[in-house]
Amino acid sequence: MSSTFKAGLIQTNVSNDMAENVAFVREQVRLARDAGADFVMTPENTGLIGANRTETLQKAETEDAHGMLAAARAAARETGAWFLLGSIHVRVPGEEQIRNRSYLIEPSGGIVASYDKIHMFDVQLAGGESYRESSTFRPGERAVLAETPWGVLGMTICYDLRFPYLYRALAHAGATMLAIPSSFTVPTGKAHWHTLLRARAIETGCFVFAPAQVGTHKGSNRKTYGHSIAVAPWGEVLADAGGETAGFVVADIDLAKAAEARRMVPSLEHDRTYAEPALHKPAVARAAE
């Protein structure tokens, strides 16, 4: 098993037209492969970003019929690259809600693993932006690890980033790489994106790969932050696609750096069990009760 490879992160500006998005991704995968990428990754919502909940539900497809999944599998076969399809909207027969699902695809086009986003982005942001993912998507219920030629990958999606216990669990279970394909909003991206990604890398001693959506999206006018980045286990940003345009970046990865970082600060070996927190009140407050 080699410890070195080149990671290609595709940054997309998807519309609500899947055919347009498929064409762009197919082109970028070829370009990233030509630039040396061995493992190519796309963001959350690679298939499309719907104008609204109704359109998102209407355009969701089953795995067997999904145009973007078929295109991703074909792109892996054609280029000989490993491929992470960051996420697409998948309809599961018998379920009212749809799944926000990520796929790891090997060079033969076979699906190695899939992961359903666990944490739902239900927030009201300053400025009027409102998101209620739980009204559209059914949350996943399991963490997922997958084997690659270079090491073990922990699969997550976007809002999962804010829940560090998930990443620590993945690292304890063997992950040396973490995938966090995302569609971060501009306000939260400016405030937290780089900080959170570097923190997850440092906390776990893992490489972090975070391909992201960017710009104003045709059909929905949604705005995303961009800055697809790769982060090393010591916290260094190895590549950053910026926040302006779609395209791709390539980063040189040496997984020996994960072991090196973990030797320097072996925090994964220092977990301890402890009692649940208990609230202690001042004596004055207790006397008044």
Beta strands, then each sheet from edge to edge (+ up, - down):
strand 1: 4-11
strand 2: 39-41
strand 3: 82-90
strand 4: 99-105
strand 5: 111-116
strand 6: 122-124
strand 7: 130-132
strand 8: 144-147
strand 9: 152-155
strand 10: 177-179
strand 11: 207-210
strand 12: 214-216
strand 13: 223-225
strand 14: 229-231
strand 15: 237-240
strand 16: 247-254
sheet 1: 5+ 4- 3+ 2+ 1+ 16-
sheet 2: 6+ 7-
sheet 3: 8+ 9- 10- 11- 14+ 15-
sheet 4: 12+ 13-
end
